[in-house]
Amino acid sequence: MPFFDTLSAHLQETLLHTGQQRLLQPGEVLIQLDACDSTLYLLQSGTLQVAANAGGLIAGISITAGEVVGEIAFLDNRPRTATVIASEP
């Protein structure tokens, strides 16, 4: 079950209005390996691919609508552990 679906309708609405929306095109990088920022992302639609991590390429890992990405840097305040790229708008 995607994280977003576990939240109450009120909390979902609050998050949608508190954060900023961003539209990515296929191939656009959302998160860059080793970047230093602590933004947490909640994917509303489309699909993201985890392209690489500190250990090398990761094949077949997709992030879909309702899932959270960027939680490691958000929680631990450390550099990004993977590159994440949009595969769909």
Secondary structure as the mmCIF struct_conf table of DSSP 4:
data_model
#
loop_
_struct_conf.conf_type_id
_struct_conf.id
_struct_conf.beg_label_comp_id
_struct_conf.beg_label_asym_id
_struct_conf.beg_label_seq_id
_struct_conf.end_label_comp_id
_struct_conf.end_label_asym_id
_struct_conf.end_label_seq_id
HELX_RH_3T_P HELX_RH_3T_P1 PHE A 3 THR A 6
BEND BEND1 LEU A 7 LEU A 7
HELX_RH_AL_P HELX_RH_AL_P1 ALA A 9 THR A 18
BEND BEND2 GLY A 19 GLY A 19
TURN_TY1_P TURN_TY1_P1 PRO A 26 GLY A 27
STRN STRN1 VAL A 29 ILE A 31
TURN_TY1_P TURN_TY1_P2 LEU A 33 ASP A 34
STRN STRN2 TYR A 41 LEU A 42
BEND BEND3 SER A 45 GLY A 46
STRN STRN3 THR A 47 ASN A 53
TURN_TY1_P TURN_TY1_P3 ALA A 54 GLY A 55
STRN STRN4 GLY A 56 LEU A 57
BEND BEND4 GLY A 60 GLY A 60
STRN STRN5 SER A 62 THR A 64
TURN_TY1_P TURN_TY1_P4 ALA A 65 GLY A 66
STRN STRN6 VAL A 68 VAL A 69
HELX_RH_AL_P HELX_RH_AL_P2 GLU A 71 ASP A 76
BEND BEND5 THR A 81 THR A 81
STRN STRN7 ALA A 82 ALA A 86
BEND BEND6 SER A 87 SER A 87
#
